[in-house]
Amino acid sequence: MIGLAAEENILRIHVDEFVFGSIAFLIILAVVYKMWPKLSSALDERANQIEGGIERAKKAEAEAEEIRQQYREKLDEAHRQYAAELEKAKEQRAAIIAEARDEAQVEARRIVDAAHAQIEADRQQAIAQLRAEIGTLSTDLAERIVGESLADGALQSRVIDRFLDELEQGESTTSSQAEVR
Amino acid sequence: MYSAAGEEGCHLFNDFGCGFEAPGTSLFFPTPWVDFGLPMTSGITKYALVLVVALLVAAGFWYFTTRNAKVVPSRGQSLAELLVGFIRDQITRNTMGKEGDKFLPLMVALFLFIFSMNVMGIIPGLQLPVTSNLAYPAVLAIFVFILWNAVGIRRHGAGAHFKARLVPGGVPAWILPVVVPIEALSNFVIRPATHMIRLFATMFAGHLLLAVFAAGGWYMFNLFGAPNIGLGLLSTGFSAVALIGFLVFTAFELFIMAVQAYVFVLLSSIYLGEAMEGAH
């Protein structure tokens, strides 16, 4: 044991072991470096793909946002159009009502005027008829009273006209009196 | 030694009075199968065999997990990526920044190799961490030391590199005669030495600890050889405790093996980052 102590120094570094260790280390270094590009290229490729995926996702998101914006604008536009149509319809309704009312008024006035005219015409006709009948009646009456004296036609019509003029004067006096009243 | 004692059937409560011999440093000096007969050589020993196994495991792991690297990773590739991602995010980016990515393969190789060598300590049948032989951590630490100088010299020129390493910024001139030798010793001797010894010593000690649990458990197991059945059962109980301890410490060792690989790579990365940075 004591004789071996010098030999068995745990901190010894044997040359051959050092050489074995160096060779082994160089081999493992060579293997790792040899295989490294494969792994790193796979990692780079993956990073690229992930980046690409993120890029695509961002693009899709932006697109979706754009479409949403468009949709919203269209919706707003539709709302605006609807409101405008409604407004227009209201105006139209008001216009139609006003027009109808005007027409109705015109029509009513026309009817009233026509009625007035008819009444006037009837009145004139009645007056004319009355005048003729009154003349005949008066003549008949006068004839009966006066006899045959008034058979002379010329005289007869003269008398009738005078009578009617007096009658008319009286009538206009009464009508003016009625207006006054 | 302990194995010889075991062969002789030396157990607790024996009749012929042989005691427990704890496993010693001879564990780390396996008998050479081929002796070169040269000074400073050990010949072909178990270490060489385990080193080859560790190398095959590390290189094979890397080869088969990255051979068919695809954008959509397989399980193996995910594992390799996990390792690379861990070393990049936890080690090189933190110590060297983005620039450190060019040393990423080196750091991955270092980690794989060291962890693989460490983990040989708990593989049944091998049970010898390669890194418990100082020669192997020394290879790696010296490689990193040389690379550290090469990076510094290439980046800043030899003068600036050694000045930055020897003359700390902001130190008054009159104290430099004291500081420069200290810095020289610290940066060019002690640092690489501690870099290799830290890994070696933890693996050495861990392996010794496991060996003590195993040898102790084996020594205390004497169910049939004890003078009476009571002592036989008692010795078996002791042995069971040692076995539980062995299993717990094996799990703990696995953790330590990973941590030490991590620490070695982290320190390598810090040193290289410092060389790249130049003077503080």
Interface residues (C-beta under 8 A of the other chain):
Chain A: L4 E7 E8 I10 L11 R12 I13 H14 V15 D16 E17 F18 F20 G21 S22 A24 F25 I27 I28 L29 V31 V32 Y33 M35 W36 K38 L39 S41 A42 L43 E45 R46 Q49
Chain B: T25 S26 F28 F29 F36 L38 M40 T41 S42 G43 Y47 A48 L51 V52 A54 L55 A58 A59 W62 Y63 T66 R67 A69 K70 V71 P73 Q77 A80 E81 V84 P105 L106 V108 A109 L112 F113 N133 L134 A135 Y136 A138 V139 L140 F143 I197 F204
